[in-house]
């Protein structure tokens, strides 16, 4: 599985940001979105790069990755 873009790796000028519970926080310039996540001590993770504007989630990357691994285990039936 390909790793999503995180923080400064995100190349879009504008992104839609959702929080950890997927509540819409709005559309932000990438610089403003990065400031928002920094103030929350979280990461900006691009979860739907093909949408316009790209959808990013405001969440700690470690927590995001843990959830991904748990979902993969469930799909495999482990």
ZIRA-V788289 format. One record per residue. N is the residue number from 1. RES is the residue in one letter. SS is DSSP state (H for helix, E for strand, L for the rest). NEAR is the number of other ideal C-beta (glycine too) atoms within 10 Angstrom. Layout:
# ZIRA-V788289
n=N res=RES ss=SS near=NEAR
n=N res=RES ss=SS near=NEAR
This chain:
# ZIRA-V788289
n=1 res=X ss=L near=6
n=2 res=X ss=L near=4
n=3 res=X ss=L near=10
n=4 res=X ss=L near=18
n=5 res=X ss=L near=17
n=6 res=X ss=E near=15
n=7 res=X ss=H near=17
n=8 res=X ss=H near=9
n=9 res=X ss=H near=11
n=10 res=X ss=L near=19
n=11 res=X ss=L near=10
n=12 res=X ss=L near=17
n=13 res=X ss=L near=10
n=14 res=X ss=E near=13
n=15 res=X ss=E near=23
n=16 res=X ss=E near=19
n=17 res=X ss=E near=21
n=18 res=X ss=E near=17
n=19 res=X ss=L near=14
n=20 res=X ss=L near=14
n=21 res=X ss=L near=7
n=22 res=X ss=L near=10
n=23 res=X ss=L near=9
n=24 res=X ss=E near=10
n=25 res=X ss=E near=14
n=26 res=X ss=E near=11
n=27 res=X ss=E near=12
n=28 res=X ss=E near=19
n=29 res=X ss=E near=13
n=30 res=X ss=H near=19
n=31 res=X ss=H near=9
n=32 res=X ss=H near=13
n=33 res=X ss=H near=24
n=34 res=X ss=H near=18
n=35 res=X ss=H near=12
n=36 res=X ss=H near=17
n=37 res=X ss=H near=21
n=38 res=X ss=H near=12
n=39 res=X ss=H near=8
n=40 res=X ss=L near=14
n=41 res=X ss=L near=7
n=42 res=X ss=L near=19
n=43 res=X ss=E near=19
n=44 res=X ss=E near=25
n=45 res=X ss=E near=22
n=46 res=X ss=E near=19
n=47 res=X ss=E near=15
n=48 res=X ss=E near=15
n=49 res=X ss=L near=14
n=50 res=X ss=L near=6
n=51 res=X ss=L near=13
n=52 res=X ss=L near=9
n=53 res=X ss=L near=17
n=54 res=X ss=E near=20
n=55 res=X ss=E near=18
n=56 res=X ss=E near=30
n=57 res=X ss=E near=22
n=58 res=X ss=E near=18
n=59 res=X ss=E near=22
n=60 res=X ss=L near=15
n=61 res=X ss=H near=15
n=62 res=X ss=H near=9
n=63 res=X ss=H near=12
n=64 res=X ss=H near=18
n=65 res=X ss=H near=14
n=66 res=X ss=H near=11
n=67 res=X ss=H near=12
n=68 res=X ss=H near=13
n=69 res=X ss=H near=11
n=70 res=X ss=H near=11
n=71 res=X ss=H near=10
n=72 res=X ss=H near=11
n=73 res=X ss=H near=10
n=74 res=X ss=H near=9
n=75 res=X ss=H near=8
n=76 res=X ss=H near=7
n=77 res=X ss=L near=5
n=78 res=X ss=L near=7
